[in-house]
Amino acid sequence: NLHDGVSNPYERVMKALYNILSSLDDDSQIPMYAFGNNIPGVGLNTCGQMSGVCATSLDDMINIYRNYTRQCFKSMSGPTYFSDVIRKQIDICKQEKLIETTTHHTLVIITDGETTKEELDKQAIIDASNYPISIIVVGVGDGNGGRAWKTMEKFDDDMTHYGRKFDNFQFNYFPITSPDTEEKIISEIIDTIEELPEQYKYCKQLGYI
C-alpha cells in the first residue's frame, strides 16, 4: 500500500494534492508530465508525458512517478524552466476549444529548482491567462538557498500590467527537512489553492468557459 510507505517530498506533496484536488476532477484522468531531463536524442527540459495513459488513482500516480524516475534517473538535469509544460497545457486547451468542450484546468508543477529562463516562463504564464488555466507551483527543498523561490513569488504577484488577463499563478514551498505532519502539509496546500474558485469565476467572466 503506497499510502503507508516511505515517501520522498515529491510524493508527500502529490498525496496531499490528490486528496484535495481529485474531488474537483470530472473524469478521474490525470495526465502526468516530466521536465528537467536531458534524454539523449530528445533534448534538455523537453516536456513529455510520463506514461501512455493518465493516472486514475493516487497509487497509480505514485507508481507512474516511481517508474519514470527509476528509468530516467541518470538523465535528470538542470537548468530548469517551466514554459514548455505550461505551453503543453495551453495546447490541450486549444484542442478543447476546437471541439467546443472547454473546461477549467489546474496545472500543478512540483519542482526543486529555480527557473533559468525567467522571461520565457513569465511570457508563458501571461499567454496561459488567455485560457481557463490555473497554475499552481509547489516548491520542495531549499530552492537554492531560497533564491529560486523569490522568482516564483514574483510570478505570484500581480502581473496584470504585463498583459495578464487574470491572476492565474499561485506558489507555495515545503522544505525537504521539514518535520511537518501530513495534516500541516494539507493545510498549507489548501492555502495555496484557495484562489481556485476566484480564478474559475474570472474564467467564466472572460468567456473562457
C-alpha positions, 0 to 999 in steps of 0.5 A: 500500500503506497499510502503507508510507505516511505515517501520522498517530498515529491510524493508527500506533496502529490498525496496531499494534492490528490486528496484535495484536488481529485474531488474537483476532477470530472473524469478521474484522468490525470495526465502526468508530465516530466521536465528537467531531463536531458534524454539523449536524442530528445533534448534538455527540459523537453516536456513529455508525458510520463506514461501512455495513459493518465493516472486514475488513482493516487497509487497509480500516480505514485507508481507512474512517478516511481517508474519514470524516475527509476528509468530516467534517473541518470538523465535528470538535469538542470537548468530548469524552466517551466514554459514548455509544460505550461505551453503543453497545457495551453495546447490541450486547451486549444484542442478543447476549444476546437471541439467546443468542450472547454473546461477549467484546468489546474496545472500543478508543477512540483519542482526543486529548482529555480527557473533559468529562463525567467522571461520565457516562463513569465511570457508563458504564464501571461499567454496561459491567462488567455485560457481557463488555466490555473497554475499552481507551483509547489516548491520542495527543498531549499530552492537554492538557498531560497533564491529560486523561490523569490522568482516564483513569488514574483510570478505570484504577484500581480502581473496584470500590467504585463498583459495578464488577463487574470491572476492565474499563478499561485506558489507555495514551498515545503522544505525537504527537512521539514518535520511537518505532519501530513495534516500541516502539509494539507493545510498549507496546500489548501492555502495555496489553492484557495484562489481556485474558485476566484480564478474559475469565476474570472474564467467564466467572466472572460468567456473562457468557459 
